[in-house]
Amino acid sequence: MAMDPKKVKSDLVLILDYGSQYTHLITRRIRSLSVFSLCISGTASLAAIADLNPSVVILSGGPHSVHTPDSPSFPDGFLPWASSNAVPVLGICYGLQLLVQRLGGDVRIGDKQEYGKMEISVQKPSALFADHKVGKRQVVWMSHGDEAVTLPEGFHVVARSDQGAVAAIENPSAKLYGLQYHPEVTHTEEGMETLRRFLFDVCGVEAGWNMEDVMEEEIKVINNTVGPDEHVICALSGGVDSTVAATLVHKAIGDRLHCVFVDNGLLRYKERERVMETFEKDLHLPVVCVDAVDQFLTKLKGVTDPETKRKIIGKEFICIFDAFAQELEKKLGKKPSYLVQGTLYPDVIESCPPPGSGRTHSHTIKSHHNVGGLPKDMKLKLIEPLKLLFKDEVRQLGRILDVPEAFLKRHPFPGPGLAVRVLGDVTEGNALDILRQVDEIFIQSIKDAGLYDSIWQAFAVFLPVRSVGVQGDQRTHSHVVALRAVTSQDGMTADWYYFEHKFLDNVARKICNGVRGVNRVVQDITSKPPSTIEWE
């Protein structure tokens, strides 16, 4: 259960997704202009498109060629529908080629494969480049192999690359436009201005997407869905998503929401005390804290395989959550009816892979959202109030709900916790205590240096090796820890963070002098790909 997209007080810009790695980004960029945008499969039916009543449709890029027999396309009747309903259509890269080919133009495999930053120049005055005189140049991010060579009737070339390839086309009377580059990526220097001009000047879209309206609509939906005597449960992880979702539901139905926070023994330094204080004192959420440290660590003893660790943690969580629900049923005299989950919009998009991606359609939400799955016999109906939102929008919503700013800006933390940051057996020696202390020094140093908000995620890793060292006058044979910090937009790709040497030197000294059992500190300088952000 989530808000109906048709209830949003904003014109909708609908993206038909053909598999571009930048499709999420188009949707986010448009929303940053206070315009509602959704993304659906590029091969969706005409009825599905029409039912959403979009004001504008954008055809995304993709890795396909229009010459391949099974290349994905919009449904038959789409262009006549757009024309009769005066819905402008913008094709980006593959989307442009699709428009040209379906309307009788000619697309051929280009002589020059154009990828990366390119300069284009305006060939003809156009509303897309209103302040650009003919000949004006700009840097864009091109990415294509095929090339439109003969345009359909009514179309004009309005920009070309330096190599002479078509970069932008339009047929204003038919409200059809195309860009052979990605306006949504930061490498296209004037891309946001082009999108803004297209939406507001060319299409006359009205901005009306804001988190205040989303909050009001979600509260209305929750109140209309959850009966006056029904109860709702929520597992809080201590992360931003589940906390904002629970706070929103609590605002709607009060103490008929029942939250549980599980201390599994794999939390960061003083994590339990810190998050419980936020839940109780700042947000006034009804939370039961379950101490399950011994239960989890006993099951994890001797386990070294990362996937096995994850499965054990997921299974134990289910047992605890099930016990919590049964205890609540005894107390209330009735079963809770609903479960709150902090599912976000990228999870929904990822569960519906684009055509031609080679992945089958799936509605499975990632395991860190449904905490490893729940017992089938629970039969709880879902409340997913954040299902249409991106992470930055969840943070905006959290601010409106008075969730503390420091909490909203917390770095992501994996569901299995420190189990995936202690390589090997988490119960061996005092690995968890050492890691907690090292991590706290690292994170506090980042905060003291004013760097925390510039970093997507930072943490320490306990390595299953020992090294020789000299501490004081003693020769030591102690543990090695690694420091990891990355920058990212969405966690899908990431670059390692460039700390100044003086900062790293200070942190390493603090760790080796302040944490007993550590005599060597290394830094992970690998991006994603090839590495993942976490080590396990």
Summary of the structure (lengths in Angstrom):
residues: 536
radius of gyration: 26.3
end to end distance: 33.1
largest distance: 84.8
contacts: 1773
relative contact order: 0.10
helix: 36%
strand: 24%
